[in-house]
Amino acid sequence: MYKTRLNIMHFISALLSGGSENMLVTTVKKLNTLNSDINIVVVVMNNLVNEGLKRELEKNCENVFFLERTPSSKKPGYIFELMKIIKKYNIEIIHTHDFGTRIRSILFKILNPKLKVVYTAHTIDLFNNMNSIDKVLHNIFINKSIAISNAVYSEAVNNGINNVVRIYNGVDLKSFIFKNKNDLTNERVNIINVARVTHLIKGQDILIKALKLLKDNNIKIKCLFVGDITGCFEESYKYLLKLVDEMDLQQEVVFTGNIKNVHDLLLRSNLFILPSRVEGFGIAVIEAMISGIPVICSDIDGPTELVKNRETGLVFKSQDHNDLYKKILEIICDLNLYMEIKNNAYKFSKKFDISIMLNKYINLYKELKK
């Protein structure tokens, strides 16, 4: 236990329904129950906010601030609000979760060198896309960078980023129920994908094309695409709807939008498919595994740290819908493989309990405090 309270500000640009945002809400909720000597303040910079996540965050954190800045706005008023928050709550560590808040945190550290700044890289290619000046500023002012996977860690190191530590994202395993029975029948295969509807990144179009092949070969299917379809995701959603129409899959495909309790949908599913083109880790993969849903993912860095082919899931060639189709057939036609993968993945997923992640966070904060 700490002798004095440690004041941490979690700082994020938006609170849309995505992996990093959901991870932040869960982290804040659990930190507040796990360690009473940490005082959490959360600041959401922009006016891109999911009301459900907002309510959950406010329910579990006493000090939450929504600055409601318009993205790309040049008005500096929100900067002064941030400075007031940092001063009022005697913030010692800013934990930033994206590029925009990282830049602002560097500014605050310049103004107050005693501040410590932690940056979590929640996806791949963030360090690859930094220019040389940005990398220098990062190494000077960011006290610790957190990579959520080996893939992100390697990318950071290869780009000359200092003080990097790998901390896997975690899942509150106690909130999930393991579906132990084999409910894969010949009646219908229920498939689920949980990801933001941004097909150029998350690859929903690849899965839709594989579904077409399944239907053409008389495999009865139902596929739920669970994820935000509003705002900046609307263009991708419209493209995917058109693709569904072109492939005559209107009866087989459902876009649910944001769903509060995804676990209920997982328990009614037979397969979880993550066809991403780019993915830093894939926390939804762990949630599927702990629920007893076999996973098929593309062979990209991040998800393949979790999904070992024919051990904890199946892996298909990235962007190849024909190979995805073959992998789906392989697992639904081999019940022994289906059950073996289900049980192996469940055991493997226990390594990712959120308490492990949070204890590493606490130790990191404690080290920075010294």
Secondary structure, DSSP 8 states (H G I E B T S, - for coil): --SS-EEEEEEES-B-SSHHHHHHHHHHHHHHHH-TTEEEEEEEEES-B-HHHHHHHHHH-SEEEEEEE-TT----HHHHHHHHHHHHTT--EEEE-SHHHHHHHHHHHHH-TT-EEEEEE-STTTTTT--HHHHHHHHHH-SEEEESSHHHHHHHHHTT--SEEE----B-GGG-----S----SS-EEEEEES-S-HHHH-HHHHHHHHHHHHHTT--EEEEEES--SGGGHHHHHHHHHHHHHTT-TTTEEEEE--S-HHHHHHT-SEEEE--SS-S--HHHHHHHHTT--EEEESSTTGGGT--BTTTBEEE-TT-HHHHHHHHHHHHT-HHHHHHHHHHHHHHHGGGBHHHHHHHHHHHHHHHH-
